[in-house]
Amino acid sequence: MRIRHMAVGTLVGTAIALGSAAAPAQATPGDSAPACVTRDVDLNPQGFSVHLENTCGSAVQVRIVVENAPGSACITLAAGSTSRWNSARGRYIRTVLC
């Protein structure tokens, strides 16, 4: 009985240690959006459009950064949702967290 209890305690301690070592860093506004937010940029005669799709397990808020023009406001994407943002000016740079 005592050996079994020690083995369970060791497994729990190992799981806690591994869990804390594998914990992701906290994301902050301005960081690049995670890879589970896909971005497709389409150039067209009127400028460009960015199609976003959230394949993450939860909602995310992102904004689009544009060179030489205003970027987007924060866009909330529910898990599994999509959004399209259009701009007549500038050049797409990246998608970041709000």
MMTF fields as JSON, N, C-alpha, C and O atoms, coordinates in Angstrom:
{
  "mmtfVersion": "1.0.0",
  "mmtfProducer": "UNKNOWN",
  "numBonds": 391,
  "numAtoms": 392,
  "numGroups": 98,
  "numChains": 1,
  "numModels": 1,
  "chainsPerModel": [1],
  "groupsPerChain": [98],
  "chainIdList": ["A"],
  "bondAtomList": [4, 2, 8, 6, 12, 10, 16, 14, 20, 18, 24, 22, 28, 26, 32, 30, 36, 34, 40, 38, 44, 42, 48, 46, 52, 50, 56, 54, 60, 58, 64, 62, 68, 66, 72, 70, 76, 74, 80, 78, 84, 82, 88, 86, 92, 90, 96, 94, 100, 98, 104, 102, 108, 106, 112, 110, 116, 114, 120, 118, 124, 122, 128, 126, 132, 130, 136, 134, 140, 138, 144, 142, 148, 146, 152, 150, 156, 154, 160, 158, 164, 162, 168, 166, 172, 170, 176, 174, 180, 178, 184, 182, 188, 186, 192, 190, 196, 194, 200, 198, 204, 202, 208, 206, 212, 210, 216, 214, 220, 218, 224, 222, 228, 226, 232, 230, 236, 234, 240, 238, 244, 242, 248, 246, 252, 250, 256, 254, 260, 258, 264, 262, 268, 266, 272, 270, 276, 274, 280, 278, 284, 282, 288, 286, 292, 290, 296, 294, 300, 298, 304, 302, 308, 306, 312, 310, 316, 314, 320, 318, 324, 322, 328, 326, 332, 330, 336, 334, 340, 338, 344, 342, 348, 346, 352, 350, 356, 354, 360, 358, 364, 362, 368, 366, 372, 370, 376, 374, 380, 378, 384, 382, 388, 386],
  "bondOrderList": [1, 1, 1, 1, 1, 1, 1, 1, 1, 1, 1, 1, 1, 1, 1, 1, 1, 1, 1, 1, 1, 1, 1, 1, 1, 1, 1, 1, 1, 1, 1, 1, 1, 1, 1, 1, 1, 1, 1, 1, 1, 1, 1, 1, 1, 1, 1, 1, 1, 1, 1, 1, 1, 1, 1, 1, 1, 1, 1, 1, 1, 1, 1, 1, 1, 1, 1, 1, 1, 1, 1, 1, 1, 1, 1, 1, 1, 1, 1, 1, 1, 1, 1, 1, 1, 1, 1, 1, 1, 1, 1, 1, 1, 1, 1, 1, 1],
  "groupList": [{"groupName": "MET", "atomNameList": ["N", "CA", "C", "O"], "elementList": ["N", "C", "C", "O"], "formalChargeList": [0, 0, 0, 0], "bondAtomList": [1, 0, 2, 1, 3, 2], "bondOrderList": [1, 1, 2], "singleLetterCode": "M", "chemCompType": "L-PEPTIDE LINKING"}, {"groupName": "ARG", "atomNameList": ["N", "CA", "C", "O"], "elementList": ["N", "C", "C", "O"], "formalChargeList": [0, 0, 0, 0], "bondAtomList": [1, 0, 2, 1, 3, 2], "bondOrderList": [1, 1, 2], "singleLetterCode": "R", "chemCompType": "L-PEPTIDE LINKING"}, {"groupName": "ILE", "atomNameList": ["N", "CA", "C", "O"], "elementList": ["N", "C", "C", "O"], "formalChargeList": [0, 0, 0, 0], "bondAtomList": [1, 0, 2, 1, 3, 2], "bondOrderList": [1, 1, 2], "singleLetterCode": "I", "chemCompType": "L-PEPTIDE LINKING"}, {"groupName": "HIS", "atomNameList": ["N", "CA", "C", "O"], "elementList": ["N", "C", "C", "O"], "formalChargeList": [0, 0, 0, 0], "bondAtomList": [1, 0, 2, 1, 3, 2], "bondOrderList": [1, 1, 2], "singleLetterCode": "H", "chemCompType": "L-PEPTIDE LINKING"}, {"groupName": "ALA", "atomNameList": ["N", "CA", "C", "O"], "elementList": ["N", "C", "C", "O"], "formalChargeList": [0, 0, 0, 0], "bondAtomList": [1, 0, 2, 1, 3, 2], "bondOrderList": [1, 1, 2], "singleLetterCode": "A", "chemCompType": "L-PEPTIDE LINKING"}, {"groupName": "VAL", "atomNameList": ["N", "CA", "C", "O"], "elementList": ["N", "C", "C", "O"], "formalChargeList": [0, 0, 0, 0], "bondAtomList": [1, 0, 2, 1, 3, 2], "bondOrderList": [1, 1, 2], "singleLetterCode": "V", "chemCompType": "L-PEPTIDE LINKING"}, {"groupName": "GLY", "atomNameList": ["N", "CA", "C", "O"], "elementList": ["N", "C", "C", "O"], "formalChargeList": [0, 0, 0, 0], "bondAtomList": [1, 0, 2, 1, 3, 2], "bondOrderList": [1, 1, 2], "singleLetterCode": "G", "chemCompType": "PEPTIDE LINKING"}, {"groupName": "THR", "atomNameList": ["N", "CA", "C", "O"], "elementList": ["N", "C", "C", "O"], "formalChargeList": [0, 0, 0, 0], "bondAtomList": [1, 0, 2, 1, 3, 2], "bondOrderList": [1, 1, 2], "singleLetterCode": "T", "chemCompType": "L-PEPTIDE LINKING"}, {"groupName": "LEU", "atomNameList": ["N", "CA", "C", "O"], "elementList": ["N", "C", "C", "O"], "formalChargeList": [0, 0, 0, 0], "bondAtomList": [1, 0, 2, 1, 3, 2], "bondOrderList": [1, 1, 2], "singleLetterCode": "L", "chemCompType": "L-PEPTIDE LINKING"}, {"groupName": "SER", "atomNameList": ["N", "CA", "C", "O"], "elementList": ["N", "C", "C", "O"], "formalChargeList": [0, 0, 0, 0], "bondAtomList": [1, 0, 2, 1, 3, 2], "bondOrderList": [1, 1, 2], "singleLetterCode": "S", "chemCompType": "L-PEPTIDE LINKING"}, {"groupName": "PRO", "atomNameList": ["N", "CA", "C", "O"], "elementList": ["N", "C", "C", "O"], "formalChargeList": [0, 0, 0, 0], "bondAtomList": [1, 0, 2, 1, 3, 2], "bondOrderList": [1, 1, 2], "singleLetterCode": "P", "chemCompType": "L-PEPTIDE LINKING"}, {"groupName": "GLN", "atomNameList": ["N", "CA", "C", "O"], "elementList": ["N", "C", "C", "O"], "formalChargeList": [0, 0, 0, 0], "bondAtomList": [1, 0, 2, 1, 3, 2], "bondOrderList": [1, 1, 2], "singleLetterCode": "Q", "chemCompType": "L-PEPTIDE LINKING"}, {"groupName": "ASP", "atomNameList": ["N", "CA", "C", "O"], "elementList": ["N", "C", "C", "O"], "formalChargeList": [0, 0, 0, 0], "bondAtomList": [1, 0, 2, 1, 3, 2], "bondOrderList": [1, 1, 2], "singleLetterCode": "D", "chemCompType": "L-PEPTIDE LINKING"}, {"groupName": "CYS", "atomNameList": ["N", "CA", "C", "O"], "elementList": ["N", "C", "C", "O"], "formalChargeList": [0, 0, 0, 0], "bondAtomList": [1, 0, 2, 1, 3, 2], "bondOrderList": [1, 1, 2], "singleLetterCode": "C", "chemCompType": "L-PEPTIDE LINKING"}, {"groupName": "ASN", "atomNameList": ["N", "CA", "C", "O"], "elementList": ["N", "C", "C", "O"], "formalChargeList": [0, 0, 0, 0], "bondAtomList": [1, 0, 2, 1, 3, 2], "bondOrderList": [1, 1, 2], "singleLetterCode": "N", "chemCompType": "L-PEPTIDE LINKING"}, {"groupName": "PHE", "atomNameList": ["N", "CA", "C", "O"], "elementList": ["N", "C", "C", "O"], "formalChargeList": [0, 0, 0, 0], "bondAtomList": [1, 0, 2, 1, 3, 2], "bondOrderList": [1, 1, 2], "singleLetterCode": "F", "chemCompType": "L-PEPTIDE LINKING"}, {"groupName": "GLU", "atomNameList": ["N", "CA", "C", "O"], "elementList": ["N", "C", "C", "O"], "formalChargeList": [0, 0, 0, 0], "bondAtomList": [1, 0, 2, 1, 3, 2], "bondOrderList": [1, 1, 2], "singleLetterCode": "E", "chemCompType": "L-PEPTIDE LINKING"}, {"groupName": "TRP", "atomNameList": ["N", "CA", "C", "O"], "elementList": ["N", "C", "C", "O"], "formalChargeList": [0, 0, 0, 0], "bondAtomList": [1, 0, 2, 1, 3, 2], "bondOrderList": [1, 1, 2], "singleLetterCode": "W", "chemCompType": "L-PEPTIDE LINKING"}, {"groupName": "TYR", "atomNameList": ["N", "CA", "C", "O"], "elementList": ["N", "C", "C", "O"], "formalChargeList": [0, 0, 0, 0], "bondAtomList": [1, 0, 2, 1, 3, 2], "bondOrderList": [1, 1, 2], "singleLetterCode": "Y", "chemCompType": "L-PEPTIDE LINKING"}],
  "groupTypeList": [0, 1, 2, 1, 3, 0, 4, 5, 6, 7, 8, 5, 6, 7, 4, 2, 4, 8, 6, 9, 4, 4, 4, 10, 4, 11, 4, 7, 10, 6, 12, 9, 4, 10, 4, 13, 5, 7, 1, 12, 5, 12, 8, 14, 10, 11, 6, 15, 9, 5, 3, 8, 16, 14, 7, 13, 6, 9, 4, 5, 11, 5, 1, 2, 5, 5, 16, 14, 4, 10, 6, 9, 4, 13, 2, 7, 8, 4, 4, 6, 9, 7, 9, 1, 17, 14, 9, 4, 1, 6, 1, 18, 2, 1, 7, 5, 8, 13],
  "groupIdList": [1, 2, 3, 4, 5, 6, 7, 8, 9, 10, 11, 12, 13, 14, 15, 16, 17, 18, 19, 20, 21, 22, 23, 24, 25, 26, 27, 28, 29, 30, 31, 32, 33, 34, 35, 36, 37, 38, 39, 40, 41, 42, 43, 44, 45, 46, 47, 48, 49, 50, 51, 52, 53, 54, 55, 56, 57, 58, 59, 60, 61, 62, 63, 64, 65, 66, 67, 68, 69, 70, 71, 72, 73, 74, 75, 76, 77, 78, 79, 80, 81, 82, 83, 84, 85, 86, 87, 88, 89, 90, 91, 92, 93, 94, 95, 96, 97, 98],
  "secStructList": [7, 2, 2, 2, 2, 2, 2, 2, 2, 2, 2, 2, 2, 2, 2, 2, 2, 2, 2, 2, 2, 1, 7, 7, 7, 7, 7, 7, 6, 6, 1, 5, 7, 7, 6, 6, 3, 3, 3, 3, 3, 3, 3, 3, 6, 6, 3, 3, 3, 3, 3, 3, 3, 3, 7, 1, 1, 1, 7, 3, 3, 3, 3, 3, 3, 3, 3, 6, 1, 7, 7, 7, 7, 7, 3, 3, 3, 7, 6, 6, 7, 3, 3, 3, 3, 3, 3, 1, 1, 1, 3, 3, 3, 3, 3, 3, 3, 7],
  "xCoordList": [0.828, 0.0, 0.866, 0.583, 1.881, 2.746, 3.467, 3.587, 3.936, 4.646, 3.702, 4.094, 2.493, 1.519, 1.27, 1.214, 1.121, 0.88, 2.058, 1.851, 3.274, 4.454, 4.504, 4.882, 4.131, 4.156, 3.141, 3.439, 1.96, 0.94, 1.426, 1.257, 2.026, 2.556, 3.635, 3.694, 4.482, 5.531, 4.93, 5.388, 3.908, 3.262, 2.578, 2.66, 1.911, 1.244, 2.28, 2.095, 3.361, 4.421, 5.038, 5.318, 5.256, 5.801, 4.829, 5.25, 3.546, 2.541, 2.478, 2.35, 2.568, 2.547, 3.782, 3.684, 4.939, 6.172, 6.132, 6.53, 5.665, 5.577, 4.552, 4.776, 3.436, 2.389, 2.879, 2.59, 3.613, 4.097, 5.206, 5.351, 5.987, 7.051, 6.471, 7.058, 5.333, 4.751, 3.726, 3.156, 3.488, 2.481, 2.925, 4.073, 2.013, 2.391, 2.545, 1.953, 3.348, 3.521, 2.219, 1.477, 1.947, 0.739, 0.882, 1.876, -0.093, -0.084, -0.486, -1.316, 0.097, -0.222, -0.639, -0.261, -1.414, -1.817, -0.595, 0.414, -0.706, 0.406, 1.215, 1.94, 1.094, 1.748, 1.071, -0.112, 1.798, 1.181, 0.054, 0.137, -0.995, -2.116, -1.609, -0.686, -2.198, -1.733, -1.993, -2.817, -1.277, -1.393, -2.793, -3.163, -3.578, -4.938, -5.887, -7.059, -5.397, -6.15, -5.506, -4.439, -6.165, -5.59, -5.882, -6.923, -4.949, -5.088, -4.805, -3.781, -5.71, -5.512, -5.647, -6.691, -4.603, -4.612, -4.795, -4.03, -5.813, -6.111, -5.903, -6.513, -5.038, -4.853, -5.906, -6.22, -6.45, -7.446, -7.283, -6.567, -7.928, -7.766, -8.168, -7.684, -9.022, -9.464, -8.549, -8.785, -7.539, -6.65, -6.371, -5.787, -6.785, -6.618, -7.691, -8.326, -7.88, -8.788, -8.085, -7.266, -8.428, -7.858, -9.013, -9.946, -8.951, -9.945, -9.351, -8.293, -10.024, -9.576, -10.491, -11.705, -9.914, -10.708, -10.121, -8.916, -10.979, -10.554, -10.779, -11.916, -9.692, -9.777, -9.318, -9.133, -9.138, -8.766, -9.974, -11.086, -9.761, -10.839, -11.66, -12.641, -11.266, -11.993, -11.946, -11.236, -12.702, -12.747, -11.415, -10.713, -11.073, -9.878, -10.238, -11.166, -9.494, -9.645, -8.355, -7.273, -8.479, -7.311, -7.539, -8.669, -6.461, -6.562, -5.511, -4.507, -5.757, -4.882, -4.012, -4.508, -2.714, -1.74, -1.428, -1.135, -1.499, -1.304, -0.206, -0.134, 0.64, 1.676, 1.101, 0.402, 1.389, 0.984, -0.523, -0.999, -1.269, -2.724, -3.201, -2.523, -4.372, -4.904, -5.212, -5.677, -4.949, -5.308, -6.737, -7.499, -7.085, -8.454, -8.614, -7.633, -9.852, -10.181, -10.082, -9.851, -10.252, -10.239, -11.431, -12.555, -11.165, -12.184, -12.291, -11.295, -13.492, -13.704, -14.139, -15.126, -13.393, -13.713, -14.081, -13.24, -15.327, -15.737, -15.052, -14.651, -14.92, -14.326, -15.085, -16.311, -14.371, -14.984, -15.525, -16.053, -15.416, -15.991, -14.966, -13.763, -15.476, -14.635, -14.998, -16.065, -14.096, -14.35, -13.505, -12.434, -13.996, -13.235, -13.102, -14.067, -11.895, -11.62, -10.985, -10.057, -11.478, -11.005, -10.327, -10.699, -9.333, -8.668, -8.353, -7.906, -8.593, -8.297, -6.877, -6.383, -6.222, -4.89, -3.944, -4.355, -2.66, -1.643, -1.283, -1.673, -0.518, -0.048, -0.189, 0.198, -0.743, -0.906, 0.455, 1.396, 0.555, 1.792, 1.617, 2.343, 0.645, 0.422, -0.878, -1.523, -1.257, -2.44, -1.95, -1.163, -2.424, -1.95, -3.122, -4.275, -2.815, -3.821, -4.173, -3.325, -5.404, -5.838, -5.573, -5.866],
  "yCoordList": [-1.187, 0.0, 1.241, 2.188, 1.258, 2.424, 2.682, 3.84, 1.678, 1.844, 2.413, 3.3, 1.929, 2.432, 3.916, 4.693, 4.315, 5.717, 6.585, 7.684, 6.106, 6.86, 6.975, 8.022, 5.924, 5.959, 6.957, 7.688, 7.007, 7.965, 9.379, 10.27, 9.596, 10.914, 11.346, 12.514, 10.416, 10.73, 11.071, 12.007, 10.328, 10.617, 11.98, 12.727, 12.308, 13.604, 14.717, 15.721, 14.552, 15.564, 15.746, 16.873, 14.648, 14.719, 15.424, 16.252, 15.122, 15.757, 17.259, 18.05, 17.649, 19.073, 19.758, 20.844, 19.136, 19.728, 19.84, 20.868, 18.82, 18.868, 19.883, 20.587, 19.972, 20.929, 22.355, 23.169, 22.674, 24.048, 24.342, 25.489, 23.356, 23.584, 23.776, 24.484, 23.157, 23.214, 24.341, 24.507, 25.099, 26.158, 27.227, 27.67, 27.662, 28.667, 30.039, 30.32, 30.879, 32.246, 33.014, 32.738, 33.976, 34.788, 35.719, 36.436, 35.71, 36.588, 37.998, 38.177, 38.987, 40.38, 41.104, 40.697, 42.171, 42.938, 43.383, 43.807, 43.278, 43.621, 42.421, 42.491, 41.295, 40.066, 39.574, 39.839, 38.872, 38.295, 37.356, 36.653, 37.351, 36.44, 35.004, 34.731, 34.086, 32.699, 32.056, 32.528, 30.986, 30.29, 29.737, 29.486, 29.543, 29.032, 30.104, 29.821, 31.324, 32.364, 32.464, 33.058, 31.878, 31.895, 33.229, 33.841, 33.671, 34.932, 34.68, 34.095, 35.121, 35.077, 36.502, 37.129, 37.016, 38.383, 38.321, 37.661, 39.012, 39.059, 40.483, 41.424, 40.636, 41.935, 42.083, 41.125, 43.284, 43.539, 44.983, 45.752, 45.376, 46.736, 47.825, 48.952, 47.524, 48.501, 48.555, 49.378, 47.732, 47.669, 46.226, 45.478, 45.832, 44.443, 44.087, 44.963, 42.795, 42.308, 41.194, 40.455, 41.098, 40.059, 39.198, 39.699, 37.924, 36.968, 36.263, 35.641, 36.354, 35.728, 34.573, 34.652, 33.505, 32.381, 31.936, 31.709, 31.811, 31.381, 29.88, 29.426, 29.113, 27.673, 27.323, 26.151, 28.349, 28.138, 27.569, 27.552, 27.121, 26.566, 27.606, 27.263, 28.879, 29.934, 31.218, 31.297, 32.214, 33.494, 34.221, 34.079, 34.999, 35.841, 37.227, 37.38, 38.23, 39.58, 39.951, 39.885, 40.341, 40.681, 42.003, 42.477, 42.58, 43.734, 43.589, 42.899, 44.243, 44.146, 45.392, 46.516, 45.176, 46.266, 46.52, 45.596, 47.805, 48.2, 49.255, 50.128, 49.176, 50.186, 51.338, 51.11, 52.57, 53.793, 54.017, 54.709, 53.459, 53.665, 53.164, 52.365, 53.633, 53.108, 51.612, 51.132, 50.899, 49.487, 49.329, 50.294, 48.117, 47.839, 48.156, 48.286, 48.276, 48.268, 46.809, 45.921, 46.564, 45.182, 44.418, 44.92, 43.21, 42.326, 41.123, 40.448, 40.853, 39.675, 38.519, 38.611, 37.436, 36.219, 35.116, 34.661, 34.69, 33.539, 32.289, 32.265, 31.271, 30.013, 29.509, 29.407, 29.198, 28.678, 29.736, 29.385, 31.013, 32.056, 32.649, 32.413, 33.425, 34.092, 35.566, 35.982, 36.343, 37.766, 38.227, 37.68, 39.238, 39.827, 41.314, 41.97, 41.847, 43.264, 43.797, 43.191, 44.921, 45.503, 46.838, 47.581, 47.142, 48.435, 48.886, 48.094, 50.169, 50.727, 51.296, 51.641, 51.394, 51.997, 51.151, 50.275, 51.448, 50.822, 49.415, 48.947, 48.751, 47.394, 46.584, 47.034, 45.393, 44.491, 44.187, 43.852, 44.308, 43.963, 42.665, 41.693, 42.666, 41.465, 41.586, 42.635, 40.493, 40.446, 40.237, 39.33, 41.089, 41.06, 40.914, 41.136, 40.542, 40.455, 41.84, 42.732, 42.02, 43.285, 43.25, 44.218],
  "zCoordList": [0.0, 0.0, 0.0, -0.733, 0.779, 0.871, -0.452, -0.853, -1.122, -2.39, -3.446, -4.204, -3.507, -4.467, -4.229, -5.183, -2.987, -2.656, -3.113, -3.627, -2.933, -3.348, -4.865, -5.389, -5.577, -7.041, -7.57, -8.515, -6.991, -7.406, -7.122, -7.955, -5.962, -5.626, -6.608, -6.994, -7.012, -7.986, -9.334, -9.99, -9.767, -11.038, -11.017, -11.992, -9.927, -9.818, -9.841, -10.53, -9.101, -9.096, -10.467, -10.874, -11.19, -12.543, -13.471, -14.279, -13.379, -14.226, -13.966, -14.901, -12.704, -12.374, -12.936, -13.507, -12.779, -13.295, -14.812, -15.359, -15.496, -16.955, -17.411, -18.396, -16.718, -17.086, -16.988, -17.865, -15.941, -15.791, -16.78, -17.205, -17.158, -18.134, -19.532, -20.351, -19.813, -21.148, -21.3, -22.378, -20.261, -20.338, -21.32, -21.271, -22.234, -23.216, -22.562, -21.52, -23.196, -22.713, -22.928, -23.871, -22.053, -22.167, -23.372, -23.486, -24.258, -25.421, -25.007, -24.115, -25.649, -25.344, -26.613, -27.711, -26.476, -27.655, -28.456, -27.893, -29.761, -30.643, -31.089, -32.081, -30.347, -30.794, -32.062, -32.276, -32.892, -34.079, -33.689, -32.682, -34.492, -34.247, -34.35, -35.118, -33.588, -33.634, -35.001, -35.783, -35.257, -36.541, -36.783, -37.93, -35.724, -35.918, -36.452, -36.704, -36.626, -37.338, -38.719, -38.873, -39.72, -41.066, -41.729, -41.493, -42.56, -43.282, -44.758, -45.114, -45.601, -47.044, -47.549, -47.369, -48.18, -48.691, -50.202, -50.905, -50.689, -52.121, -52.624, -52.114, -53.627, -54.278, -55.357, -56.064, -55.483, -56.514, -56.987, -56.345, -58.093, -58.62, -57.613, -57.717, -56.665, -55.674, -54.448, -53.563, -54.361, -53.201, -52.827, -53.612, -51.63, -51.208, -50.184, -49.597, -49.984, -48.946, -48.184, -48.73, -46.918, -46.055, -45.564, -44.937, -45.844, -45.371, -44.164, -44.266, -43.016, -41.774, -41.42, -41.612, -40.905, -40.4, -39.075, -38.965, -38.063, -36.743, -36.601, -36.473, -36.625, -36.395, -34.979, -34.65, -34.145, -32.734, -31.984, -32.513, -30.802, -29.995, -29.247, -28.588, -29.342, -28.647, -29.471, -30.474, -29.041, -29.754, -29.626, -28.625, -30.648, -30.621, -31.148, -31.943, -30.696, -31.214, -31.924, -31.342, -33.185, -33.994, -34.716, -34.832, -35.193, -36.066, -37.158, -36.986, -38.266, -39.424, -39.483, -39.418, -39.606, -39.678, -41.148, -41.908, -41.534, -42.928, -42.984, -42.119, -43.992, -44.209, -45.025, -46.013, -44.622, -45.335, -45.397, -46.297, -44.48, -44.408, -43.055, -42.409, -42.626, -41.358, -41.462, -42.495, -40.389, -40.346, -39.868, -39.807, -39.536, -39.094, -37.617, -36.885, -37.195, -35.768, -35.315, -36.135, -34.034, -33.537, -34.108, -34.138, -34.553, -35.126, -34.199, -33.939, -33.7, -32.853, -33.73, -34.46, -33.651, -34.408, -33.43, -32.655, -33.466, -32.661, -33.213, -34.376, -32.398, -32.862, -34.082, -34.053, -35.143, -36.363, -37.311, -38.366, -36.978, -37.832, -38.799, -38.682, -39.757, -40.747, -40.815, -40.362, -41.386, -41.594, -42.774, -43.035, -43.484, -44.584, -44.309, -43.917, -44.516, -44.337, -45.613, -46.149, -46.096, -47.359, -47.124, -46.216, -47.942, -47.887, -49.308, -50.138, -49.578, -50.901, -50.95, -52.024, -49.788, -49.749, -48.912, -48.152, -49.081, -48.253, -48.689, -49.759, -47.815, -48.079, -46.801, -45.722, -46.93, -45.776, -45.185, -45.904, -43.853, -43.152, -42.355, -42.565, -41.437, -40.626, -39.86, -39.862, -39.199, -38.342, -36.915, -36.646, -35.999, -34.615, -33.649, -34.018, -32.421, -31.368, -30.85, -30.829, -30.438, -29.828, -28.335, -27.634]
}
